[in-house]
Amino acid sequence: MRHEETGGLDVPYSAMVGEEGKLPLGKWISDRRGEHAAGELARHRVDMLDALGMIWSVSDARFEAGLDWARVWAKGHGGSPAAPARASVGGYAIGTWLSELRAAAQVPAEEPGALAPERRAALEEIDPWWCPAWPITWQRAYATARQWWLKSDGHVNWTALPVDTVFEGEQLGRWVRAQRAGWADLDQEQRDLLTALGIAEDQELAAARAAAAAKPKMSRADRFQQHLAALARFVEREGHAKVPRSHKTDEGLSLGTWLNNQKARQDKLSDQQREQLEALGVAW
């Protein structure tokens, strides 16, 4: 008997048993499942099969098994099931299982292959961010940061964390620095998750970005005139317009690069701009 051999009734459809291997047990069990689903299987037969550990829905049983392993993985990884695709736990391919479910979660509801609401809810009980809108690699790094935070009893000076800090195989120091520097590019929910750990935006970089944004925007024509004036000063000082490509002015203008660019795009300059350059001795 299959149950006596394995302790369960997850039998492949093609399974044949018996002394001569001619009894189609897999098909027989599949037929009973069909009868049960249609309400055609007698109650006493349902009870007899239940006593043997009958699996009425193979899909549900396998999902529950995967869910148990997802809980095991999350328990050992900061409460997060953000396992790499090739990850395994207890010999179970938890990474593949989760990857397939994340793919199903992206399928619109009511379409074939969409993740059932009750299964989504079961996964969200483990972690609301099991299938985030952002890359799962980010969520995995976040889980590592949260483990560090928990290990430190919630007292972490993230600004002083050495950039070469590695924890649980993650480049934690570099990751934290990147989040603080790229704060403006994160989703609000990502910022909220980081804030909960005490990770905040790099204020010096934020101030620099704000100052740059506040500067008046210079038009292309104005930039041309600005560099033209710098070129005139160079000619007056040096006596020629042969500006070295690497030359920069005291104001920080890359005059040599700019002049080479004008020569390369001379067909896009206006007649007036070409005349102004030629008047300073620029040779095409």
Secondary structure, DSSP 4 states (H G I P E B T S, - for coil): -HHHHHSS----TT--BSTTS-B-HHHHHHHHHHHHHTT-S-HHHHHHHHHTT--S-HHHHHHHHHHHHHHHHHHTTTT-----TT--BTTB-HHHHHHHHHHHHTSPTTSTTPPPHHHHHHHHHH-TTSS-SS-HHHHHHHHHHHHHHHHTTT---GGGS-TT--BTTB-HHHHHHHHHHTGGGS-HHHHHHHHHTT----HHHHHHHHHHHHSPPPPHHHHHHHHHHHHHHHHHHHSS----TT---TT---HHHHHHHHHHTGGGS-HHHHHHHHHTT---
